[in-house]
Amino acid sequence: MKCPVCGYPESKVVDSRPVEDGASIRRRRECLSCGRRFNTFEVLETQQIVVIKKDGSKELFDRSKLLGGLLKATQKRPVDAEQIAAEIEAELHNDLRQEVTSGELGEMVMSKLKAADEVAYVRFASVYREFKDVDSFLAELKELKKKQNRKK
């Protein structure tokens, strides 16, 4: 790390401690040339995830958009939409993929909602799967009911 006083390119770390949020580290450094001390902060660099939409266009992953859809589906339900959004975002980052299709993202949400709350799942599925009529909606409900009966 370059000294801000004399510009010497080398310094030693005297002290390190996490910052309040735990997502960064504050380092106290000492210049090996002039002996002056200064602080640096290190933050984990996260990769940007690109979502490939149905029409082929691309946009950066936006957690607030994901959370918005989850909040609509989980409204007045005993489901923590924040936690599901955080889990999905963590999975995307841990997967080390830089691109994900909107379809894959939707399926991740559906999987999490199905495990958490069936009503929230059906709400999300009705928008995500673009049900055209009551019959397609009923078909999804029947499939859900079949899986539920198999578990018993």
N, C-alpha and C positions, 0 to 999 in steps of 0.2 A: 504494500500500500504506500503510495507516494505521500510524503510529508507535506501538509498544507503550508508550512512555514518556509522550509528551505528547499523543498522539491526533491529531496533524496528519496530514491525508489524503495528503500528497505526500512522496515520497522519490525519491532517485536511486540507480541501481544502480552500485555501486563495483566489484564483481567478480562474475563468473559462472563456474561450473565444474560439470561433470557429477559426480553422486554415483557411488559405486563401482559400483552395478548398471547404470548408464548409462540408467536409465529415468526419472531425475529430475534436476533442476538445482538447485544451491544458489546462491542469490544473496545477496551482501553488499550491504546497502542503508544509505543515510545519510539521516536525516530532514532535510528542507529548513528546518525551523523550529528545532529544538534541537540538531541536529548529531550526535545519538547514532546509533550504528551497530547494526544488527540483521540477522539472517539470515532468509531465507525459502526455502522449497523449492517448486518447481513440479513437478507430476507430470502426465503426459499423461492426460487424462480419456478413458476408453474407454466406448463405449456398451454397454449391457446387451443381450444378444441373447436373445430369447424363442423357445423351441422349442414349436411347436404339435404336440401328440401326436395319434395316430390317433383318439382319442375326443373330440378337440376341446379338451381341457384344455390349459393353457399352464403352462410352467415356465421358469425362467431356465436358460440354457445352462450346463452344468456340465462343464468339461473333464475332471474326474476320472471322470465316468460314461463319456464318450467313450473315455478312455484305458483304462478297465477293460475295455470291449468289445474294444478293439484288443489289449490284452495277452492276453486269452483266445484270440483268433484267431491271434496271432503267437507263441504260446508255443512255445519250442524251434525257432523259425524265424529265419533271418538277416534279420530286419526290425526297424527301429527304430520301435517304436510311438510313442514320445515325439515323434519327428520328424513322423510322420504326423499326430498329434493337433495339434501346433503348426502345421503347414501348413494343416490344415482350419480351425483357429481363426483364423489369419491371413486366410485367404480370406473367412471370414464377416465379419470386421471390415473388410477392404478393400472388400467388396461394399457396405458401408454400409446393409445391410438390418437392420432391428431385429427381424424375425421370420423364422423358417425352419421348415419343417415337418420332422417327424421322418423322413419319407420322403426329402426332399431331403438331409438330413444322412446318412441311411443310404446313399444313392446316392453321395455324395461319398466316404464311407469305402470303399465297394465299388470305386469307380474307382481310388482310391489303392492299395488292396490288390491289385487285379487287375494293376496295373502293377508292383508291388513283389514279390509272391509269390503264385503261384496256389493253393498249399495254404492259406495264410492267407485268401485270398479265398474259397475254398470253405467253409472253417470259418465265416467270418463270414456268408456267404450262406445257409448251412444254418440259422442262427438267424434272420437278418434276413428271409429270404424264407419262413420257417416251412414248410419242406418237410414234407409230411404223410406221405410214403411214399418208398420206395426209387426208384420210377419218377420222381418229380419231382426227386430228387437226381441220378439218372442223366441226366435231360434237361439239367440245368444243366451237368453235366460234359461231355456231348456238345457242347453249344453252345460251351463253353470250348475243347474240342479242335478244333472247326471253325475258330474264330477263330485258334487257334494254327497250324493247317495253312495257313491263308490267308496268314499272315505269312511262311511259308517259301518 
